[in-house]
Amino acid sequence: MKFALITAILLSSIGIANAASVEKGQALVEKGNCTSCHGAGLNAPIAPNYPKLAGQYPDYLYYALHAYQVGDSNAKYGRVNAIMASQVQNFSDADLHDIAAYIASLPGNFVIKK
């Protein structure tokens, strides 16, 4: 019994028990109009300094989005970008996980190794 309880607590704390929703993430991405900067399929940015997002690892995407929420209040963890900070401020932690799951599900064209 103790083992089951401890396992359940650990799994819920790392997000396995609460799976992110790709469908909710898609709705949030569409609502946020992310394609206006990151382009079609979030894989064709409108400027070279905007990243391609499609196919990126969901944990990386989540932590990047969360870092924009933190901003310059934490110099070791936060990311500073006025556009992204305003885009993510009103999202909950669950929303960020959903957004990350959706973006990760998109086909990307990253080059891993040549």
Secondary structure, DSSP 8 states (H G I E B T S, - for coil): -HHHHHHHHHHHHTTSSS---HHHHHHHHHHHTTHHHH-GGG-S-SSTTS---TT--HHHHHHHHHHHHHGGGSTTT----HHHHHHHTT--HHHHHHHHHHHHHS--------
